[in-house]
């Protein structure tokens, strides 16, 4: 619990090398906090849900507009960090 490192994860699953269009598709359904909790399960059905703290930290980094969602341009910068 509370060990999720989004930067390492993005590299391991190859998200950091995807195009803007591909990233838009990946994150198209992951704009809400409840959806982000289940983020890892989109990549592996046996993965655990993120903890509340991990989810809030993940959302905070990707929410460049402060609207509670990970925006398209914010997604690209967020993943490529």
N, C-alpha and C positions, 0 to 999 in steps of 0.2 A: 504494500500500500504506500501511496505517496512517493513512488519511485519512478514515475513516468517522466521521461525526458523527451520532449517533442522533437528537439533537434536531432538527436540520435535516431529516433524512430523514423523521421522523414528520410534520413539518409538510408537506413536499413531497408525501407520499403520502396525506395527510389522516387519518392514524391519530389525531392529537391531537383530532379532532372526532367520533370514533366513540363509540358508547354502550358501556357496560360489557359487555353481551352480545356486541356485535360484536367488541370487543377480546378477549374470552374465546375466541371462535372463532378469531380470527387467531393468537393465541398458544397455542392448544390443542396444537399439534404442536411448538412451539418451546421446549420445556423443558429440553433437554439441550444441552450445549456443542457436540456434533457437529452438531446441528440448527441451532443459531445460526450456525455457520460459513456455512451455506448460506442464511441469512436473506434476503439481497438477491435471491437467485434465485427466491424465492417471489413476487417482484414483477416480475421480468424474467428470462427464461431466459438472456439473454446477460450478466447481471450477474456480477461476480466474486465469489468466495468471500471472506469476511472473513479477515483474517490472524489468527494465534493471539492476538496482542496485542489486536486489535480485539474479537475474540470474548470474551476474558477480561474486558476493560473493559466490554463490553456486558452480560455476565452479572453482573458485580459490581454494576453500577448497578441492575439489575432484581431482584436476589436479596435482597429485604428480610428474608427469614427465615434466610438463611445456610445453606440446604440444597442449593445448587447448581442451583436452579430459579427461574424467574421466576414468582412467585405472582400470583394473580388481582388482589388489591387492590394488591400491589406494582406490577403491570403498568399499572394505571390511573394511579397517581401517577407512575410512570416515564415514561409517554407524555405526560402533561399538564404535565410540568415546564417 
